Structure formats: structure tokens, C-alpha cells
């Protein structure tokens, strides 16, 4: 199964950086942006390697939609 490109969101929360992959419902954290990025990859890769195709499709079809917010005024 060929996977689409997945979104990774990293936000600073206090002293930590919290990383999420919304399409798969996976989250991790690190003390730096780079560590959070590495940790979310470490969380996603085993899931994709170990889960069967049906589970991956189910996670990808959870209804998560990402769209750019376009503002007309600030």
C-alpha cells in the first residue's frame, strides 16, 4: 500500500515541543523541535510497519481534514 504524505504538526508547549500526526492519531514530544520531529517519526514508522492495511486505512479515513485558512481581514 502506497501511503500519502502525512502531516506533522509541532507546537511548543512550555518547555516541550509536542508533535502530532493528525491523520494517524499519533503524538509524541521532545525537548527541542528536532527531537520532537525524530520522536514522531519513531512513533509513526513502527505503526506503519506493524499494522495491517485495514488498520492503516481505518486510521487514514478517520475524517481528519486539513485546509488552509484564508482571511479577508485582520
PDB file of N, CA, C and O in Angstrom:
ATOM      1  N   UNK A   1       0.845  -1.177   0.000  1.00  0.00           N
ATOM      2  CA  UNK A   1       0.000   0.000   0.000  1.00  0.00           C
ATOM      3  C   UNK A   1       0.890   1.241   0.000  1.00  0.00           C
ATOM      4  O   UNK A   1       1.760   1.395   0.858  1.00  0.00           O
ATOM      5  N   UNK A   2       0.665   2.105  -0.956  1.00  0.00           N
ATOM      6  CA  UNK A   2       1.426   3.347  -1.015  1.00  0.00           C
ATOM      7  C   UNK A   2       0.728   4.388  -0.140  1.00  0.00           C
ATOM      8  O   UNK A   2      -0.464   4.655  -0.296  1.00  0.00           O
ATOM      9  N   UNK A   3       1.482   4.959   0.766  1.00  0.00           N
ATOM     10  CA  UNK A   3       0.916   5.940   1.697  1.00  0.00           C
ATOM     11  C   UNK A   3       1.030   7.351   1.141  1.00  0.00           C
ATOM     12  O   UNK A   3       1.991   7.678   0.445  1.00  0.00           O
ATOM     13  N   UNK A   4       0.041   8.187   1.455  1.00  0.00           N
ATOM     14  CA  UNK A   4       0.158   9.598   1.081  1.00  0.00           C
ATOM     15  C   UNK A   4       1.184  10.271   1.979  1.00  0.00           C
ATOM     16  O   UNK A   4       1.591   9.714   2.998  1.00  0.00           O
ATOM     17  N   UNK A   5       1.593  11.461   1.598  1.00  0.00           N
ATOM     18  CA  UNK A   5       2.439  12.241   2.503  1.00  0.00           C
ATOM     19  C   UNK A   5       1.603  12.580   3.723  1.00  0.00           C
ATOM     20  O   UNK A   5       0.440  12.965   3.606  1.00  0.00           O
ATOM     21  N   UNK A   6       2.198  12.435   4.881  1.00  0.00           N
ATOM     22  CA  UNK A   6       1.480  12.685   6.128  1.00  0.00           C
ATOM     23  C   UNK A   6       1.884  14.031   6.711  1.00  0.00           C
ATOM     24  O   UNK A   6       3.010  14.491   6.525  1.00  0.00           O
ATOM     25  N   UNK A   7       0.960  14.647   7.409  1.00  0.00           N
ATOM     26  CA  UNK A   7       1.203  15.936   8.049  1.00  0.00           C
ATOM     27  C   UNK A   7       1.815  15.713   9.426  1.00  0.00           C
ATOM     28  O   UNK A   7       1.412  14.816  10.166  1.00  0.00           O
ATOM     29  N   UNK A   8       2.787  16.541   9.748  1.00  0.00           N
ATOM     30  CA  UNK A   8       3.383  16.544  11.078  1.00  0.00           C
ATOM     31  C   UNK A   8       3.208  17.960  11.627  1.00  0.00           C
ATOM     32  O   UNK A   8       3.607  18.933  10.987  1.00  0.00           O
ATOM     33  N   UNK A   9       2.615  18.071  12.805  1.00  0.00           N
ATOM     34  CA  UNK A   9       2.421  19.366  13.452  1.00  0.00           C
ATOM     35  C   UNK A   9       3.264  19.370  14.720  1.00  0.00           C
ATOM     36  O   UNK A   9       3.170  18.455  15.539  1.00  0.00           O
ATOM     37  N   UNK A  10       4.089  20.407  14.878  1.00  0.00           N
ATOM     38  CA  UNK A  10       4.901  20.529  16.091  1.00  0.00           C
ATOM     39  C   UNK A  10       4.599  21.883  16.729  1.00  0.00           C
ATOM     40  O   UNK A  10       4.722  22.930  16.093  1.00  0.00           O
ATOM     41  N   UNK A  11       4.200  21.837  18.002  1.00  0.00           N
ATOM     42  CA  UNK A  11       3.869  23.052  18.740  1.00  0.00           C
ATOM     43  C   UNK A  11       4.663  23.092  20.038  1.00  0.00           C
ATOM     44  O   UNK A  11       4.861  22.068  20.691  1.00  0.00           O
ATOM     45  N   UNK A  12       5.112  24.280  20.400  1.00  0.00           N
ATOM     46  CA  UNK A  12       5.818  24.432  21.673  1.00  0.00           C
ATOM     47  C   UNK A  12       4.789  24.591  22.780  1.00  0.00           C
ATOM     48  O   UNK A  12       3.907  25.447  22.707  1.00  0.00           O
ATOM     49  N   UNK A  13       4.912  23.751  23.814  1.00  0.00           N
ATOM     50  CA  UNK A  13       4.035  23.825  24.983  1.00  0.00           C
ATOM     51  C   UNK A  13       4.916  23.845  26.221  1.00  0.00           C
ATOM     52  O   UNK A  13       5.412  22.808  26.660  1.00  0.00           O
ATOM     53  N   UNK A  14       5.105  25.027  26.775  1.00  0.00           N
ATOM     54  CA  UNK A  14       6.006  25.172  27.917  1.00  0.00           C
ATOM     55  C   UNK A  14       7.436  24.878  27.490  1.00  0.00           C
ATOM     56  O   UNK A  14       7.946  25.485  26.549  1.00  0.00           O
ATOM     57  N   UNK A  15       8.082  23.944  28.185  1.00  0.00           N
ATOM     58  CA  UNK A  15       9.464  23.582  27.855  1.00  0.00           C
ATOM     59  C   UNK A  15       9.537  22.471  26.819  1.00  0.00           C
ATOM     60  O   UNK A  15      10.633  22.087  26.411  1.00  0.00           O
ATOM     61  N   UNK A  16       8.402  21.947  26.386  1.00  0.00           N
ATOM     62  CA  UNK A  16       8.361  20.804  25.473  1.00  0.00           C
ATOM     63  C   UNK A  16       7.843  21.206  24.099  1.00  0.00           C
ATOM     64  O   UNK A  16       7.127  22.197  23.951  1.00  0.00           O
ATOM     65  N   UNK A  17       8.217  20.420  23.105  1.00  0.00           N
ATOM     66  CA  UNK A  17       7.656  20.512  21.770  1.00  0.00           C
ATOM     67  C   UNK A  17       6.801  19.262  21.576  1.00  0.00           C
ATOM     68  O   UNK A  17       7.291  18.140  21.704  1.00  0.00           O
ATOM     69  N   UNK A  18       5.533  19.461  21.269  1.00  0.00           N
ATOM     70  CA  UNK A  18       4.604  18.350  21.094  1.00  0.00           C
ATOM     71  C   UNK A  18       4.370  18.153  19.601  1.00  0.00           C
ATOM     72  O   UNK A  18       3.988  19.083  18.891  1.00  0.00           O
ATOM     73  N   UNK A  19       4.605  16.936  19.139  1.00  0.00           N
ATOM     74  CA  UNK A  19       4.454  16.601  17.725  1.00  0.00           C
ATOM     75  C   UNK A  19       3.262  15.675  17.553  1.00  0.00           C
ATOM     76  O   UNK A  19       3.076  14.733  18.323  1.00  0.00           O
ATOM     77  N   UNK A  20       2.454  15.951  16.534  1.00  0.00           N
ATOM     78  CA  UNK A  20       1.324  15.086  16.226  1.00  0.00           C
ATOM     79  C   UNK A  20       1.284  14.780  14.738  1.00  0.00           C
ATOM     80  O   UNK A  20       1.746  15.563  13.909  1.00  0.00           O
ATOM     81  N   UNK A  21       0.726  13.634  14.425  1.00  0.00           N
ATOM     82  CA  UNK A  21       0.405  13.256  13.052  1.00  0.00           C
ATOM     83  C   UNK A  21      -1.112  13.070  13.047  1.00  0.00           C
ATOM     84  O   UNK A  21      -1.598  11.983  13.362  1.00  0.00           O
ATOM     85  N   UNK A  22      -1.873  14.122  12.691  1.00  0.00           N
ATOM     86  CA  UNK A  22      -3.321  14.072  12.839  1.00  0.00           C
ATOM     87  C   UNK A  22      -3.998  12.967  12.028  1.00  0.00           C
ATOM     88  O   UNK A  22      -5.000  12.403  12.467  1.00  0.00           O
ATOM     89  N   UNK A  23      -3.464  12.657  10.859  1.00  0.00           N
ATOM     90  CA  UNK A  23      -4.107  11.627  10.030  1.00  0.00           C
ATOM     91  C   UNK A  23      -4.097  10.258  10.695  1.00  0.00           C
ATOM     92  O   UNK A  23      -5.023   9.470  10.508  1.00  0.00           O
ATOM     93  N   UNK A  24      -3.057   9.971  11.468  1.00  0.00           N
ATOM     94  CA  UNK A  24      -2.934   8.661  12.109  1.00  0.00           C
ATOM     95  C   UNK A  24      -3.318   8.682  13.582  1.00  0.00           C
ATOM     96  O   UNK A  24      -3.437   7.627  14.203  1.00  0.00           O
ATOM     97  N   UNK A  25      -3.514   9.874  14.149  1.00  0.00           N
ATOM     98  CA  UNK A  25      -3.849   9.970  15.564  1.00  0.00           C
ATOM     99  C   UNK A  25      -2.683   9.614  16.465  1.00  0.00           C
ATOM    100  O   UNK A  25      -2.874   9.010  17.521  1.00  0.00           O
ATOM    101  N   UNK A  26      -1.471   9.985  16.057  1.00  0.00           N
ATOM    102  CA  UNK A  26      -0.253   9.655  16.804  1.00  0.00           C
ATOM    103  C   UNK A  26       0.358  10.948  17.338  1.00  0.00           C
ATOM    104  O   UNK A  26       0.345  11.975  16.660  1.00  0.00           O
ATOM    105  N   UNK A  27       0.893  10.891  18.557  1.00  0.00           N
ATOM    106  CA  UNK A  27       1.536  12.059  19.160  1.00  0.00           C
ATOM    107  C   UNK A  27       2.799  11.639  19.894  1.00  0.00           C
ATOM    108  O   UNK A  27       2.931  10.495  20.329  1.00  0.00           O
ATOM    109  N   UNK A  28       3.726  12.584  20.026  1.00  0.00           N
ATOM    110  CA  UNK A  28       4.953  12.377  20.788  1.00  0.00           C
ATOM    111  C   UNK A  28       5.455  13.750  21.216  1.00  0.00           C
ATOM    112  O   UNK A  28       4.804  14.761  20.954  1.00  0.00           O
ATOM    113  N   UNK A  29       6.608  13.788  21.873  1.00  0.00           N
ATOM    114  CA  UNK A  29       7.156  15.069  22.316  1.00  0.00           C
ATOM    115  C   UNK A  29       8.662  14.995  22.417  1.00  0.00           C
ATOM    116  O   UNK A  29       9.252  13.915  22.420  1.00  0.00           O
ATOM    117  N   UNK A  30       9.279  16.173  22.500  1.00  0.00           N
ATOM    118  CA  UNK A  30      10.720  16.257  22.675  1.00  0.00           C
ATOM    119  C   UNK A  30      11.080  17.585  23.307  1.00  0.00           C
ATOM    120  O   UNK A  30      10.250  18.490  23.386  1.00  0.00           O
ATOM    121  N   UNK A  31      12.312  17.699  23.753  1.00  0.00           N
ATOM    122  CA  UNK A  31      12.762  18.946  24.395  1.00  0.00           C
ATOM    123  C   UNK A  31      13.181  20.008  23.380  1.00  0.00           C
ATOM    124  O   UNK A  31      13.394  21.163  23.748  1.00  0.00           O
ATOM    125  N   UNK A  32      13.302  19.625  22.101  1.00  0.00           N
ATOM    126  CA  UNK A  32      13.609  20.575  21.032  1.00  0.00           C
ATOM    127  C   UNK A  32      12.735  20.228  19.831  1.00  0.00           C
ATOM    128  O   UNK A  32      12.132  19.155  19.782  1.00  0.00           O
ATOM    129  N   UNK A  33      12.671  21.136  18.869  1.00  0.00           N
ATOM    130  CA  UNK A  33      11.907  20.884  17.648  1.00  0.00           C
ATOM    131  C   UNK A  33      12.428  19.631  16.961  1.00  0.00           C
ATOM    132  O   UNK A  33      11.655  18.774  16.534  1.00  0.00           O
ATOM    133  N   UNK A  34      13.755  19.534  16.862  1.00  0.00           N
ATOM    134  CA  UNK A  34      14.377  18.406  16.177  1.00  0.00           C
ATOM    135  C   UNK A  34      14.098  17.086  16.890  1.00  0.00           C
ATOM    136  O   UNK A  34      13.847  16.065  16.249  1.00  0.00           O
ATOM    137  N   UNK A  35      14.145  17.115  18.225  1.00  0.00           N
ATOM    138  CA  UNK A  35      13.868  15.892  18.979  1.00  0.00           C
ATOM    139  C   UNK A  35      12.403  15.479  18.817  1.00  0.00           C
ATOM    140  O   UNK A  35      12.108  14.293  18.675  1.00  0.00           O
ATOM    141  N   UNK A  36      11.490  16.444  18.838  1.00  0.00           N
ATOM    142  CA  UNK A  36      10.070  16.133  18.647  1.00  0.00           C
ATOM    143  C   UNK A  36       9.833  15.547  17.259  1.00  0.00           C
ATOM    144  O   UNK A  36       9.041  14.618  17.101  1.00  0.00           O
ATOM    145  N   UNK A  37      10.515  16.088  16.262  1.00  0.00           N
ATOM    146  CA  UNK A  37      10.397  15.565  14.896  1.00  0.00           C
ATOM    147  C   UNK A  37      10.883  14.116  14.836  1.00  0.00           C
ATOM    148  O   UNK A  37      10.225  13.263  14.242  1.00  0.00           O
ATOM    149  N   UNK A  38      12.019  13.844  15.445  1.00  0.00           N
ATOM    150  CA  UNK A  38      12.558  12.480  15.456  1.00  0.00           C
ATOM    151  C   UNK A  38      11.637  11.534  16.224  1.00  0.00           C
ATOM    152  O   UNK A  38      11.449  10.387  15.821  1.00  0.00           O
ATOM    153  N   UNK A  39      11.067  12.009  17.319  1.00  0.00           N
ATOM    154  CA  UNK A  39      10.206  11.161  18.146  1.00  0.00           C
ATOM    155  C   UNK A  39       8.896  10.811  17.437  1.00  0.00           C
ATOM    156  O   UNK A  39       8.405   9.690  17.570  1.00  0.00           O
ATOM    157  N   UNK A  40       8.327  11.761  16.685  1.00  0.00           N
ATOM    158  CA  UNK A  40       7.078  11.445  15.982  1.00  0.00           C
ATOM    159  C   UNK A  40       7.357  10.456  14.857  1.00  0.00           C
ATOM    160  O   UNK A  40       6.531   9.588  14.575  1.00  0.00           O
ATOM    161  N   UNK A  41       8.513  10.582  14.215  1.00  0.00           N
ATOM    162  CA  UNK A  41       8.877   9.599  13.188  1.00  0.00           C
ATOM    163  C   UNK A  41       9.055   8.221  13.814  1.00  0.00           C
ATOM    164  O   UNK A  41       8.638   7.216  13.239  1.00  0.00           O
ATOM    165  N   UNK A  42       9.675   8.172  14.992  1.00  0.00           N
ATOM    166  CA  UNK A  42       9.852   6.898  15.697  1.00  0.00           C
ATOM    167  C   UNK A  42       8.513   6.302  16.120  1.00  0.00           C
ATOM    168  O   UNK A  42       8.393   5.082  16.237  1.00  0.00           O
ATOM    169  N   UNK A  43       7.516   7.133  16.347  1.00  0.00           N
ATOM    170  CA  UNK A  43       6.190   6.638  16.728  1.00  0.00           C
ATOM    171  C   UNK A  43       5.394   6.165  15.511  1.00  0.00           C
ATOM    172  O   UNK A  43       4.666   5.176  15.589  1.00  0.00           O
ATOM    173  N   UNK A  44       5.533   6.870  14.391  1.00  0.00           N
ATOM    174  CA  UNK A  44       4.750   6.549  13.190  1.00  0.00           C
ATOM    175  C   UNK A  44       5.307   5.335  12.447  1.00  0.00           C
ATOM    176  O   UNK A  44       4.542   4.471  12.019  1.00  0.00           O
ATOM    177  N   UNK A  45       6.619   5.260  12.291  1.00  0.00           N
ATOM    178  CA  UNK A  45       7.211   4.190  11.476  1.00  0.00           C
ATOM    179  C   UNK A  45       6.848   2.784  11.956  1.00  0.00           C
ATOM    180  O   UNK A  45       6.440   1.968  11.130  1.00  0.00           O
ATOM    181  N   UNK A  46       6.975   2.453  13.253  1.00  0.00           N
ATOM    182  CA  UNK A  46       6.590   1.097  13.678  1.00  0.00           C
ATOM    183  C   UNK A  46       5.102   0.816  13.469  1.00  0.00           C
ATOM    184  O   UNK A  46       4.715  -0.303  13.135  1.00  0.00           O
ATOM    185  N   UNK A  47       4.277   1.841  13.667  1.00  0.00           N
ATOM    186  CA  UNK A  47       2.843   1.662  13.440  1.00  0.00           C
ATOM    187  C   UNK A  47       2.592   1.240  11.996  1.00  0.00           C
ATOM    188  O   UNK A  47       1.835   0.304  11.738  1.00  0.00           O
ATOM    189  N   UNK A  48       3.228   1.930  11.063  1.00  0.00           N
ATOM    190  CA  UNK A  48       3.021   1.618   9.650  1.00  0.00           C
ATOM    191  C   UNK A  48       3.620   0.269   9.276  1.00  0.00           C
ATOM    192  O   UNK A  48       3.100  -0.420   8.399  1.00  0.00           O
ATOM    193  N   UNK A  49       4.710  -0.112   9.934  1.00  0.00           N
ATOM    194  CA  UNK A  49       5.342  -1.404   9.644  1.00  0.00           C
ATOM    195  C   UNK A  49       4.543  -2.568  10.219  1.00  0.00           C
ATOM    196  O   UNK A  49       4.471  -3.631   9.602  1.00  0.00           O
ATOM    197  N   UNK A  50       3.941  -2.381  11.399  1.00  0.00           N
ATOM    198  CA  UNK A  50       3.296  -3.484  12.106  1.00  0.00           C
ATOM    199  C   UNK A  50       1.795  -3.592  11.851  1.00  0.00           C
ATOM    200  O   UNK A  50       1.237  -4.686  11.930  1.00  0.00           O
ATOM    201  N   UNK A  51       1.141  -2.489  11.551  1.00  0.00           N
ATOM    202  CA  UNK A  51      -0.311  -2.516  11.349  1.00  0.00           C
ATOM    203  C   UNK A  51      -0.641  -3.140  10.002  1.00  0.00           C
ATOM    204  O   UNK A  51       0.113  -3.015   9.037  1.00  0.00           O
ATOM    205  N   UNK A  52      -1.781  -3.812   9.958  1.00  0.00           N
ATOM    206  CA  UNK A  52      -2.192  -4.354   8.666  1.00  0.00           C
ATOM    207  C   UNK A  52      -2.834  -3.238   7.838  1.00  0.00           C
ATOM    208  O   UNK A  52      -3.140  -2.162   8.352  1.00  0.00           O
ATOM    209  N   UNK A  53      -3.029  -3.514   6.567  1.00  0.00           N
ATOM    210  CA  UNK A  53      -3.524  -2.497   5.643  1.00  0.00           C
ATOM    211  C   UNK A  53      -4.893  -1.964   6.067  1.00  0.00           C
ATOM    212  O   UNK A  53      -5.166  -0.774   5.909  1.00  0.00           O
ATOM    213  N   UNK A  54      -5.747  -2.823   6.600  1.00  0.00           N
ATOM    214  CA  UNK A  54      -7.084  -2.390   7.028  1.00  0.00           C
ATOM    215  C   UNK A  54      -7.003  -1.377   8.170  1.00  0.00           C
ATOM    216  O   UNK A  54      -7.745  -0.395   8.180  1.00  0.00           O
ATOM    217  N   UNK A  55      -6.102  -1.611   9.133  1.00  0.00           N
ATOM    218  CA  UNK A  55      -5.968  -0.665  10.251  1.00  0.00           C
ATOM    219  C   UNK A  55      -5.445   0.681   9.766  1.00  0.00           C
ATOM    220  O   UNK A  55      -5.918   1.732  10.198  1.00  0.00           O
ATOM    221  N   UNK A  56      -4.468   0.642   8.869  1.00  0.00           N
ATOM    222  CA  UNK A  56      -3.921   1.899   8.339  1.00  0.00           C
ATOM    223  C   UNK A  56      -5.004   2.666   7.594  1.00  0.00           C
ATOM    224  O   UNK A  56      -5.148   3.873   7.785  1.00  0.00           O
ATOM    225  N   UNK A  57      -5.766   1.981   6.746  1.00  0.00           N
ATOM    226  CA  UNK A  57      -6.844   2.649   6.005  1.00  0.00           C
ATOM    227  C   UNK A  57      -7.874   3.229   6.961  1.00  0.00           C
ATOM    228  O   UNK A  57      -8.373   4.332   6.741  1.00  0.00           O
ATOM    229  N   UNK A  58      -8.195   2.498   8.017  1.00  0.00           N
ATOM    230  CA  UNK A  58      -9.160   2.979   9.012  1.00  0.00           C
ATOM    231  C   UNK A  58      -8.650   4.255   9.670  1.00  0.00           C
ATOM    232  O   UNK A  58      -9.403   5.217   9.822  1.00  0.00           O
ATOM    233  N   UNK A  59      -7.380   4.273  10.062  1.00  0.00           N
ATOM    234  CA  UNK A  59      -6.801   5.464  10.694  1.00  0.00           C
ATOM    235  C   UNK A  59      -6.766   6.641   9.719  1.00  0.00           C
ATOM    236  O   UNK A  59      -7.051   7.775  10.103  1.00  0.00           O
ATOM    237  N   UNK A  60      -6.419   6.374   8.463  1.00  0.00           N
ATOM    238  CA  UNK A  60      -6.335   7.447   7.476  1.00  0.00           C
ATOM    239  C   UNK A  60      -7.710   7.996   7.112  1.00  0.00           C
ATOM    240  O   UNK A  60      -7.814   9.130   6.644  1.00  0.00           O
ATOM    241  N   UNK A  61      -8.749   7.224   7.315  1.00  0.00           N
ATOM    242  CA  UNK A  61     -10.101   7.651   6.955  1.00  0.00           C
ATOM    243  C   UNK A  61     -10.924   8.067   8.169  1.00  0.00           C
ATOM    244  O   UNK A  61     -12.148   7.941   8.160  1.00  0.00           O
ATOM    245  N   UNK A  62     -10.255   8.565   9.220  1.00  0.00           N
ATOM    246  CA  UNK A  62     -10.944   8.984  10.446  1.00  0.00           C
ATOM    247  C   UNK A  62     -11.716  10.281  10.263  1.00  0.00           C
ATOM    248  O   UNK A  62     -12.427  10.699  11.176  1.00  0.00           O
ATOM    249  N   UNK A  63     -11.601  10.915   9.132  1.00  0.00           N
ATOM    250  CA  UNK A  63     -12.319  12.155   8.904  1.00  0.00           C
ATOM    251  C   UNK A  63     -11.492  13.397   9.170  1.00  0.00           C
ATOM    252  O   UNK A  63     -12.034  14.502   9.184  1.00  0.00           O
ATOM    253  N   UNK A  64     -10.198  13.244   9.379  1.00  0.00           N
ATOM    254  CA  UNK A  64      -9.335  14.407   9.589  1.00  0.00           C
ATOM    255  C   UNK A  64      -9.161  15.117   8.254  1.00  0.00           C
ATOM    256  O   UNK A  64      -8.748  14.511   7.265  1.00  0.00           O
ATOM    257  N   UNK A  65      -9.474  16.380   8.237  1.00  0.00           N
ATOM    258  CA  UNK A  65      -9.317  17.187   7.027  1.00  0.00           C
ATOM    259  C   UNK A  65      -8.455  18.392   7.376  1.00  0.00           C
ATOM    260  O   UNK A  65      -8.662  19.033   8.406  1.00  0.00           O
ATOM    261  N   UNK A  66      -7.511  18.691   6.535  1.00  0.00           N
ATOM    262  CA  UNK A  66      -6.655  19.859   6.721  1.00  0.00           C
ATOM    263  C   UNK A  66      -6.910  20.824   5.576  1.00  0.00           C
ATOM    264  O   UNK A  66      -6.976  20.432   4.411  1.00  0.00           O
ATOM    265  N   UNK A  67      -7.049  22.074   5.926  1.00  0.00           N
ATOM    266  CA  UNK A  67      -7.314  23.090   4.917  1.00  0.00           C
ATOM    267  C   UNK A  67      -6.648  24.382   5.353  1.00  0.00           C
ATOM    268  O   UNK A  67      -6.570  24.676   6.546  1.00  0.00           O
ATOM    269  N   UNK A  68      -6.174  25.143   4.400  1.00  0.00           N
ATOM    270  CA  UNK A  68      -5.574  26.439   4.689  1.00  0.00           C
ATOM    271  C   UNK A  68      -6.675  27.446   4.991  1.00  0.00           C
ATOM    272  O   UNK A  68      -7.654  27.546   4.251  1.00  0.00           O
ATOM    273  N   UNK A  69      -6.515  28.179   6.062  1.00  0.00           N
ATOM    274  CA  UNK A  69      -7.475  29.209   6.444  1.00  0.00           C
ATOM    275  C   UNK A  69      -7.106  30.495   5.726  1.00  0.00           C
ATOM    276  O   UNK A  69      -6.003  31.017   5.889  1.00  0.00           O
ATOM    277  N   UNK A  70      -8.035  31.000   4.934  1.00  0.00           N
ATOM    278  CA  UNK A  70      -7.789  32.244   4.206  1.00  0.00           C
ATOM    279  C   UNK A  70      -8.602  33.355   4.856  1.00  0.00           C
ATOM    280  O   UNK A  70      -9.829  33.275   4.927  1.00  0.00           O
ATOM    281  N   UNK A  71      -7.919  34.385   5.326  1.00  0.00           N
ATOM    282  CA  UNK A  71      -8.576  35.505   5.998  1.00  0.00           C
ATOM    283  C   UNK A  71      -8.733  36.670   5.036  1.00  0.00           C
ATOM    284  O   UNK A  71      -7.856  36.929   4.212  1.00  0.00           O
ATOM    285  N   UNK A  72      -9.856  37.372   5.146  1.00  0.00           N
ATOM    286  CA  UNK A  72     -10.050  38.550   4.306  1.00  0.00           C
ATOM    287  C   UNK A  72      -9.644  39.821   5.036  1.00  0.00           C
ATOM    288  O   UNK A  72      -9.317  40.825   4.404  1.00  0.00           O
ATOM    289  N   UNK A  73      -9.662  39.781   6.373  1.00  0.00           N
ATOM    290  CA  UNK A  73      -9.255  40.931   7.178  1.00  0.00           C
ATOM    291  C   UNK A  73      -8.535  40.450   8.421  1.00  0.00           C
ATOM    292  O   UNK A  73      -8.727  39.324   8.879  1.00  0.00           O
ATOM    293  N   UNK A  74      -7.711  41.321   8.950  1.00  0.00           N
ATOM    294  CA  UNK A  74      -7.050  41.030  10.225  1.00  0.00           C
ATOM    295  C   UNK A  74      -7.446  42.082  11.220  1.00  0.00           C
ATOM    296  O   UNK A  74      -7.008  42.041  12.370  1.00  0.00           O
TER     297      UNK A  74
END
